[in-house]
Structures are given as C-alpha cells and as structure tokens.
Amino acid sequence: MTYHAKVIAGGKVVIPATIRRDLGIKDGDSLVVDRTDDGGVRLMTFEQSVRNAKAKARAIFGGDYTVDTFLKERRADWGEE
C-alpha cells in the first residue's frame, strides 16, 4: 500500500500512523535514512538496518563467522596464537 507523507518546517516528515504502528515505531526511536541507487530514499528502523548489515556479513563471511572467529584469525596473523 502507498501512503502520503508531507515535509513540514525544519525538514520534518510525518510518517503515517498505520506504518508507525505496523513497524512498532515509537516517539524517540532512531531511524536510518539511506539513498537508493535509483535516487529514492529508504527509511528503516535501526533494528532493520542492523539486521540488513548482519545478513550482508553472513553472505560475505558465512553464517557461522563471528567476532571471536575474526579475532582468532587476526591474532594468528599477528603471531599471537
């Protein structure tokens, strides 16, 4: 479904209540604003942004690659293990 949002003074955008409720967005929540490749704007919750970053990392490094794995590899590179 498509909604309409208006930019008001100070560059503020009011997100329609239905979308806020559906996504669980509450007053004071942090949102991430991103430009898309086609010149659009994407608005995500902080949690969505983190999930997307984790998914990209899993795609690159594999599903079971952790910070501990990374640190173990770096220590091996530095001759610490």
N, CA, C and O atoms as CSV, one atom per row, in Angstrom:
chain,resi,resn,atom,element,x,y,z
A,1,MET,N,N,0.844,-1.173,0.000
A,1,MET,CA,C,0.000,0.000,0.000
A,1,MET,C,C,0.895,1.243,0.000
A,1,MET,O,O,1.962,1.248,0.614
A,2,THR,N,N,0.466,2.256,-0.668
A,2,THR,CA,C,1.208,3.505,-0.757
A,2,THR,C,C,0.572,4.551,0.142
A,2,THR,O,O,-0.651,4.675,0.204
A,3,TYR,N,N,1.413,5.300,0.837
A,3,TYR,CA,C,0.950,6.356,1.726
A,3,TYR,C,C,1.554,7.680,1.292
A,3,TYR,O,O,2.501,7.713,0.506
A,4,HIS,N,N,1.013,8.746,1.796
A,4,HIS,CA,C,1.500,10.083,1.503
A,4,HIS,C,C,2.069,10.677,2.785
A,4,HIS,O,O,1.455,10.572,3.846
A,5,ALA,N,N,3.221,11.289,2.691
A,5,ALA,CA,C,3.827,11.986,3.827
A,5,ALA,C,C,4.248,13.365,3.356
A,5,ALA,O,O,4.698,13.530,2.222
A,6,LYS,N,N,4.106,14.344,4.217
A,6,LYS,CA,C,4.424,15.717,3.860
A,6,LYS,C,C,5.636,16.189,4.659
A,6,LYS,O,O,5.770,15.889,5.846
A,7,VAL,N,N,6.510,16.929,3.993
A,7,VAL,CA,C,7.650,17.540,4.665
A,7,VAL,C,C,7.171,18.870,5.238
A,7,VAL,O,O,6.600,19.696,4.525
A,8,ILE,N,N,7.412,19.067,6.538
A,8,ILE,CA,C,6.996,20.308,7.195
A,8,ILE,C,C,8.228,21.094,7.621
A,8,ILE,O,O,9.353,20.673,7.350
A,9,ALA,N,N,8.035,22.210,8.274
A,9,ALA,CA,C,9.129,23.107,8.674
A,9,ALA,C,C,10.259,22.325,9.337
A,9,ALA,O,O,10.032,21.418,10.138
A,10,GLY,N,N,11.463,22.701,8.982
A,10,GLY,CA,C,12.640,22.063,9.572
A,10,GLY,C,C,12.985,20.727,8.932
A,10,GLY,O,O,13.838,20.003,9.445
A,11,GLY,N,N,12.335,20.386,7.816
A,11,GLY,CA,C,12.631,19.128,7.140
A,11,GLY,C,C,12.013,17.919,7.806
A,11,GLY,O,O,12.412,16.790,7.522
A,12,LYS,N,N,11.051,18.128,8.683
A,12,LYS,CA,C,10.411,17.023,9.400
A,12,LYS,C,C,9.401,16.335,8.498
A,12,LYS,O,O,8.658,16.978,7.756
A,13,VAL,N,N,9.395,15.003,8.581
A,13,VAL,CA,C,8.457,14.205,7.811
A,13,VAL,C,C,7.584,13.436,8.794
A,13,VAL,O,O,8.088,12.781,9.707
A,14,VAL,N,N,6.290,13.521,8.602
A,14,VAL,CA,C,5.359,12.791,9.458
A,14,VAL,C,C,5.077,11.443,8.802
A,14,VAL,O,O,4.553,11.381,7.690
A,15,ILE,N,N,5.428,10.371,9.498
A,15,ILE,CA,C,5.181,9.020,8.999
A,15,ILE,C,C,3.749,8.655,9.368
A,15,ILE,O,O,3.352,8.813,10.522
A,16,PRO,N,N,2.968,8.169,8.407
A,16,PRO,CA,C,1.583,7.821,8.707
A,16,PRO,C,C,1.471,6.849,9.890
A,16,PRO,O,O,2.288,5.941,10.044
A,17,ALA,N,N,0.450,7.060,10.714
A,17,ALA,CA,C,0.261,6.277,11.938
A,17,ALA,C,C,0.188,4.778,11.665
A,17,ALA,O,O,0.713,3.984,12.445
A,18,THR,N,N,-0.448,4.387,10.581
A,18,THR,CA,C,-0.569,2.960,10.252
A,18,THR,C,C,0.807,2.325,10.096
A,18,THR,O,O,1.046,1.225,10.595
A,19,ILE,N,N,1.701,3.008,9.413
A,19,ILE,CA,C,3.055,2.479,9.212
A,19,ILE,C,C,3.800,2.445,10.538
A,19,ILE,O,O,4.472,1.460,10.846
A,20,ARG,N,N,3.690,3.509,11.326
A,20,ARG,CA,C,4.364,3.530,12.632
A,20,ARG,C,C,3.896,2.365,13.492
A,20,ARG,O,O,4.709,1.687,14.120
A,21,ARG,N,N,2.590,2.131,13.520
A,21,ARG,CA,C,2.058,1.008,14.319
A,21,ARG,C,C,2.551,-0.326,13.780
A,21,ARG,O,O,3.005,-1.172,14.550
A,22,ASP,N,N,2.469,-0.527,12.474
A,22,ASP,CA,C,2.878,-1.797,11.864
A,22,ASP,C,C,4.350,-2.110,12.128
A,22,ASP,O,O,4.717,-3.265,12.339
A,23,LEU,N,N,5.183,-1.078,12.113
A,23,LEU,CA,C,6.628,-1.279,12.308
A,23,LEU,C,C,7.069,-1.116,13.753
A,23,LEU,O,O,8.235,-1.341,14.077
A,24,GLY,N,N,6.143,-0.724,14.623
A,24,GLY,CA,C,6.487,-0.552,16.036
A,24,GLY,C,C,7.333,0.677,16.290
A,24,GLY,O,O,8.091,0.714,17.259
A,25,ILE,N,N,7.220,1.682,15.439
A,25,ILE,CA,C,7.995,2.915,15.613
A,25,ILE,C,C,7.309,3.768,16.671
A,25,ILE,O,O,6.115,4.055,16.587
A,26,LYS,N,N,8.092,4.165,17.669
A,26,LYS,CA,C,7.562,4.974,18.763
A,26,LYS,C,C,8.294,6.312,18.836
A,26,LYS,O,O,9.381,6.456,18.278
A,27,ASP,N,N,7.702,7.291,19.521
A,27,ASP,CA,C,8.344,8.593,19.698
A,27,ASP,C,C,9.749,8.398,20.266
A,27,ASP,O,O,9.939,7.651,21.226
A,28,GLY,N,N,10.718,9.066,19.675
A,28,GLY,CA,C,12.093,8.995,20.156
A,28,GLY,C,C,12.922,7.899,19.528
A,28,GLY,O,O,14.136,7.873,19.728
A,29,ASP,N,N,12.314,6.979,18.766
A,29,ASP,CA,C,13.075,5.909,18.116
A,29,ASP,C,C,14.033,6.496,17.083
A,29,ASP,O,O,13.761,7.539,16.488
A,30,SER,N,N,15.149,5.815,16.881
A,30,SER,CA,C,16.110,6.212,15.854
A,30,SER,C,C,15.767,5.518,14.548
A,30,SER,O,O,15.483,4.320,14.525
A,31,LEU,N,N,15.795,6.274,13.468
A,31,LEU,CA,C,15.578,5.727,12.137
A,31,LEU,C,C,16.803,5.993,11.281
A,31,LEU,O,O,17.539,6.952,11.513
A,32,VAL,N,N,17.015,5.147,10.303
A,32,VAL,CA,C,18.138,5.286,9.385
A,32,VAL,C,C,17.583,5.721,8.036
A,32,VAL,O,O,16.666,5.096,7.504
A,33,VAL,N,N,18.140,6.791,7.485
A,33,VAL,CA,C,17.734,7.303,6.177
A,33,VAL,C,C,18.865,7.005,5.199
A,33,VAL,O,O,20.024,7.333,5.449
A,34,ASP,N,N,18.507,6.380,4.088
A,34,ASP,CA,C,19.510,5.939,3.124
A,34,ASP,C,C,19.058,6.336,1.719
A,34,ASP,O,O,17.866,6.304,1.414
A,35,ARG,N,N,19.995,6.704,0.879
A,35,ARG,CA,C,19.690,6.962,-0.527
A,35,ARG,C,C,19.737,5.642,-1.280
A,35,ARG,O,O,20.609,4.809,-1.035
A,36,THR,N,N,18.799,5.459,-2.192
A,36,THR,CA,C,18.811,4.262,-3.023
A,36,THR,C,C,19.555,4.555,-4.311
A,36,THR,O,O,19.776,5.716,-4.659
A,37,ASP,N,N,19.942,3.505,-5.018
A,37,ASP,CA,C,20.696,3.669,-6.266
A,37,ASP,C,C,19.891,4.407,-7.332
A,37,ASP,O,O,20.465,5.046,-8.214
A,38,ASP,N,N,18.569,4.320,-7.253
A,38,ASP,CA,C,17.743,4.969,-8.274
A,38,ASP,C,C,17.316,6.382,-7.880
A,38,ASP,O,O,16.420,6.948,-8.507
A,39,GLY,N,N,17.940,6.961,-6.852
A,39,GLY,CA,C,17.665,8.329,-6.463
A,39,GLY,C,C,16.559,8.492,-5.449
A,39,GLY,O,O,16.169,9.615,-5.131
A,40,GLY,N,N,16.046,7.386,-4.936
A,40,GLY,CA,C,14.998,7.444,-3.926
A,40,GLY,C,C,15.581,7.517,-2.518
A,40,GLY,O,O,16.790,7.647,-2.327
A,41,VAL,N,N,14.697,7.431,-1.557
A,41,VAL,CA,C,15.080,7.461,-0.154
A,41,VAL,C,C,14.467,6.249,0.528
A,41,VAL,O,O,13.298,5.931,0.308
A,42,ARG,N,N,15.254,5.573,1.355
A,42,ARG,CA,C,14.769,4.430,2.120
A,42,ARG,C,C,14.843,4.802,3.590
A,42,ARG,O,O,15.850,5.334,4.057
A,43,LEU,N,N,13.790,4.523,4.301
A,43,LEU,CA,C,13.700,4.813,5.725
A,43,LEU,C,C,13.547,3.490,6.452
A,43,LEU,O,O,12.616,2.736,6.172
A,44,MET,N,N,14.452,3.197,7.385
A,44,MET,CA,C,14.427,1.936,8.118
A,44,MET,C,C,14.548,2.207,9.605
A,44,MET,O,O,15.094,3.225,10.032
A,45,THR,N,N,14.031,1.281,10.373
A,45,THR,CA,C,14.290,1.350,11.803
A,45,THR,C,C,15.753,0.964,12.019
A,45,THR,O,O,16.372,0.336,11.160
A,46,PHE,N,N,16.289,1.342,13.163
A,46,PHE,CA,C,17.667,0.989,13.475
A,46,PHE,C,C,17.821,-0.531,13.485
A,46,PHE,O,O,18.823,-1.059,13.004
A,47,GLU,N,N,16.824,-1.234,14.035
A,47,GLU,CA,C,16.874,-2.698,14.102
A,47,GLU,C,C,16.903,-3.318,12.710
A,47,GLU,O,O,17.622,-4.291,12.480
A,48,GLN,N,N,16.124,-2.761,11.775
A,48,GLN,CA,C,16.146,-3.256,10.401
A,48,GLN,C,C,17.521,-3.055,9.782
A,48,GLN,O,O,18.024,-3.932,9.081
A,49,SER,N,N,18.120,-1.919,10.037
A,49,SER,CA,C,19.436,-1.619,9.497
A,49,SER,C,C,20.476,-2.615,10.019
A,49,SER,O,O,21.326,-3.087,9.263
A,50,VAL,N,N,20.403,-2.928,11.304
A,50,VAL,CA,C,21.332,-3.905,11.899
A,50,VAL,C,C,21.108,-5.285,11.282
A,50,VAL,O,O,22.070,-5.975,10.944
A,51,ARG,N,N,19.839,-5.695,11.134
A,51,ARG,CA,C,19.544,-6.995,10.517
A,51,ARG,C,C,20.091,-7.063,9.092
A,51,ARG,O,O,20.652,-8.081,8.687
A,52,ASN,N,N,19.928,-5.981,8.337
A,52,ASN,CA,C,20.451,-5.951,6.962
A,52,ASN,C,C,21.969,-6.069,6.946
A,52,ASN,O,O,22.526,-6.795,6.122
A,53,ALA,N,N,22.642,-5.364,7.849
A,53,ALA,CA,C,24.106,-5.423,7.911
A,53,ALA,C,C,24.572,-6.831,8.276
A,53,ALA,O,O,25.536,-7.338,7.701
A,54,LYS,N,N,23.885,-7.462,9.234
A,54,LYS,CA,C,24.249,-8.835,9.621
A,54,LYS,C,C,24.037,-9.807,8.468
A,54,LYS,O,O,24.855,-10.703,8.256
A,55,ALA,N,N,22.947,-9.640,7.719
A,55,ALA,CA,C,22.679,-10.514,6.581
A,55,ALA,C,C,23.763,-10.364,5.509
A,55,ALA,O,O,24.204,-11.351,4.919
A,56,LYS,N,N,24.187,-9.119,5.264
A,56,LYS,CA,C,25.256,-8.890,4.290
A,56,LYS,C,C,26.566,-9.530,4.756
A,56,LYS,O,O,27.295,-10.116,3.956
A,57,ALA,N,N,26.858,-9.415,6.041
A,57,ALA,CA,C,28.082,-10.016,6.581
A,57,ALA,C,C,28.025,-11.536,6.473
A,57,ALA,O,O,29.022,-12.167,6.121
A,58,ARG,N,N,26.859,-12.138,6.775
A,58,ARG,CA,C,26.716,-13.596,6.646
A,58,ARG,C,C,26.919,-14.031,5.201
A,58,ARG,O,O,27.531,-15.069,4.949
A,59,ALA,N,N,26.413,-13.247,4.247
A,59,ALA,CA,C,26.571,-13.584,2.835
A,59,ALA,C,C,28.036,-13.544,2.416
A,59,ALA,O,O,28.467,-14.337,1.579
A,60,ILE,N,N,28.795,-12.627,2.996
A,60,ILE,CA,C,30.211,-12.487,2.645
A,60,ILE,C,C,31.078,-13.507,3.377
A,60,ILE,O,O,31.921,-14.163,2.765
A,61,PHE,N,N,30.870,-13.643,4.698
A,61,PHE,CA,C,31.768,-14.441,5.531
A,61,PHE,C,C,31.237,-15.816,5.893
A,61,PHE,O,O,31.987,-16.651,6.398
A,62,GLY,N,N,29.977,-16.066,5.648
A,62,GLY,CA,C,29.381,-17.342,6.042
A,62,GLY,C,C,28.586,-17.178,7.322
A,62,GLY,O,O,28.843,-16.270,8.113
A,63,GLY,N,N,27.624,-18.056,7.522
A,63,GLY,CA,C,26.689,-17.930,8.626
A,63,GLY,C,C,27.272,-18.069,10.007
A,63,GLY,O,O,26.732,-17.505,10.959
A,64,ASP,N,N,28.370,-18.809,10.148
A,64,ASP,CA,C,28.902,-19.036,11.489
A,64,ASP,C,C,30.181,-18.235,11.768
A,64,ASP,O,O,30.931,-18.562,12.688
A,65,TYR,N,N,30.420,-17.209,10.988
A,65,TYR,CA,C,31.580,-16.337,11.190
A,65,TYR,C,C,31.230,-15.313,12.263
A,65,TYR,O,O,30.293,-14.532,12.097
A,66,THR,N,N,31.974,-15.316,13.350
A,66,THR,CA,C,31.673,-14.436,14.480
A,66,THR,C,C,32.829,-13.482,14.741
A,66,THR,O,O,33.890,-13.581,14.124
A,67,VAL,N,N,32.607,-12.572,15.653
A,67,VAL,CA,C,33.673,-11.662,16.083
A,67,VAL,C,C,34.825,-12.474,16.670
A,67,VAL,O,O,35.992,-12.173,16.418
A,68,ASP,N,N,34.497,-13.501,17.451
A,68,ASP,CA,C,35.545,-14.354,18.029
A,68,ASP,C,C,36.378,-15.028,16.940
A,68,ASP,O,O,37.599,-15.132,17.065
A,69,THR,N,N,35.720,-15.486,15.870
A,69,THR,CA,C,36.441,-16.087,14.751
A,69,THR,C,C,37.365,-15.060,14.105
A,69,THR,O,O,38.524,-15.352,13.810
A,70,PHE,N,N,36.844,-13.859,13.891
A,70,PHE,CA,C,37.638,-12.788,13.306
A,70,PHE,C,C,38.867,-12.490,14.160
A,70,PHE,O,O,39.980,-12.401,13.642
A,71,LEU,N,N,38.665,-12.335,15.469
A,71,LEU,CA,C,39.782,-12.015,16.359
A,71,LEU,C,C,40.806,-13.140,16.398
A,71,LEU,O,O,42.008,-12.882,16.447
A,72,LYS,N,N,40.344,-14.379,16.376
A,72,LYS,CA,C,41.264,-15.519,16.357
A,72,LYS,C,C,42.131,-15.488,15.097
A,72,LYS,O,O,43.337,-15.729,15.156
A,73,GLU,N,N,41.497,-15.188,13.952
A,73,GLU,CA,C,42.252,-15.087,12.702
A,73,GLU,C,C,43.274,-13.959,12.758
A,73,GLU,O,O,44.418,-14.133,12.340
A,74,ARG,N,N,42.864,-12.798,13.276
A,74,ARG,CA,C,43.797,-11.666,13.349
A,74,ARG,C,C,44.954,-11.978,14.289
A,74,ARG,O,O,46.104,-11.661,13.984
A,75,ARG,N,N,44.660,-12.597,15.428
A,75,ARG,CA,C,45.745,-12.951,16.358
A,75,ARG,C,C,46.717,-13.924,15.712
A,75,ARG,O,O,47.927,-13.832,15.920
A,76,ALA,N,N,46.188,-14.859,14.925
A,76,ALA,CA,C,47.058,-15.804,14.207
A,76,ALA,C,C,47.910,-15.041,13.204
A,76,ALA,O,O,49.098,-15.329,13.055
A,77,ASP,N,N,47.318,-14.069,12.512
A,77,ASP,CA,C,48.075,-13.250,11.553
A,77,ASP,C,C,49.196,-12.493,12.249
A,77,ASP,O,O,50.281,-12.325,11.693
A,78,TRP,N,N,48.928,-12.036,13.475
A,78,TRP,CA,C,49.893,-11.233,14.216
A,78,TRP,C,C,50.864,-12.108,15.025
A,78,TRP,O,O,51.735,-11.595,15.727
A,79,GLY,N,N,50.701,-13.439,14.914
A,79,GLY,CA,C,51.587,-14.355,15.626
A,79,GLY,C,C,51.324,-14.418,17.105
A,79,GLY,O,O,52.231,-14.727,17.879
A,80,GLU,N,N,50.099,-14.132,17.524
A,80,GLU,CA,C,49.766,-14.141,18.965
A,80,GLU,C,C,49.199,-15.473,19.414
A,80,GLU,O,O,48.984,-15.661,20.612
A,81,GLU,N,N,48.947,-16.412,18.501
A,81,GLU,CA,C,48.443,-17.720,18.891
A,81,GLU,C,C,49.282,-18.808,18.280
A,81,GLU,O,O,49.013,-19.990,18.494
